[in-house]
Amino acid sequence: MIAAAAPRSFVILGLTSAGRPFRPSDWAERLCGVMAGFRPGGVAPGAHLGWSPYVTPGWRDGVKCVAVDARLYDLEPLAYRFVAGFAADNGLQVVPV
């Protein structure tokens, strides 16, 4: 039996595997908005108004990115798989942290 790899923190860069910028330009904010409810203590009123501490938008070397904390897996494995799948499905570059 092959053991599954332990979840790791990673950064999704807004660059495709071909090095082209990913579109739409607000992809990071959209993705983080979808994940906003995944936070310690669960969803609370107004949770949609801020980012989850586990999935946050940012910039890395001048490229828009999304940082994903491995603790998201402990909270909700399907959410972690969704974000990882988003990167894979769109051919985005992923950098381990």
TAPE-V489629 format. One record per run of one state. SS is the DSSP state (h for helix, s for strand, l for the rest). FROM is the first residue (numbers start at 0). TO is the last residue. If there is no record, write none. Layout:
SS;FROM;TO
SS;FROM;TO
This chain:
l;0;8
s;9;15
l;16;19
s;20;20
l;21;25
h;26;33
l;34;45
h;46;48
l;49;50
s;51;51
l;52;53
s;54;59
l;60;61
s;62;67
l;68;69
h;70;74
l;75;75
h;76;88
l;89;90
s;91;95
l;96;96
